[in-house]
Amino acid sequence: LQQCFTDITDFYSKICAAGAMPLSVGGDHSISFPILRAVAAERPVGMVHIDAHTDTSDHEFGHKFTHGTPFRRALEEGFLDPKRTIQIGIRGAQNSEESWLGSEDAGIRVMYMEEFTSLGVEATIDEVRRVVGQGPTYISFDIDSIDPAFAPGTGTPEIGGMTPIQAQALIRGLAGLNLIGGDVVEVSPPFDPTGNTALVGATMLYEIACILADAVAREKRS
């Protein structure tokens, strides 16, 4: 696994050196760690993390590098700025106390699903902009942020999630941020016999691609 992470970081370092903006598809959420290590090589970055889980546990299943630990490792290595990171849609019994505290103790802004529902999409977008500011920002979208009624094909589904239209509106509202890359992770084809989850994941990937393209266009005009 460590060699895989090294290979991923090396590959993405070449992408960044070429001036391209990476957009990636998982795989589980552990891939975000070596990608972030590449895109944040010059300075810590902020992050908009849309997920049912914080993924800031120290260990999971007895291991330090899993789909539940990538952002704890990123914080430890110093390439994720917790003060410019917001996690949206967090919910469910598969979050441990350790994972919640891993985010909150680090100073990450955690928006649980109840708060997202109460605020609505527009106010959530305002809060995202307040937290991340105009510094370099990465987007990480876990498909389990979506309610399993719409996207059941994932390894850790949690009821009470976002609808696809809420997620689309949220992503579109990130246009104008200083974006440097993104990913969509945790689609699991064996659990997706109807293909609905893949369709939702592909649509979110497209939405992120659109706002990344807008970020590139704005940079070229400036």
Secondary structure, DSSP 8 states (H G I E B T S, - for coil): -HHHHHHHHHHHHHHHHTT---EEE-SSGGGHHHHHHHHTSSS-EEEEEE-SS----S-BTTBSSSTTSHHHHHHHHT-EEEEEEEEEEE-STTS-HHHHHHHHTTT-EEEEHHHHHHH-HHHHHHHHHHHHTTS-EEEEEEGGGB-TTT---SSS--SS-B-HHHHHHHHHTTTTS-EEEEEEE---GGG-TTSHHHHHHHHHHHHHHHHHHHHHHHHHH-
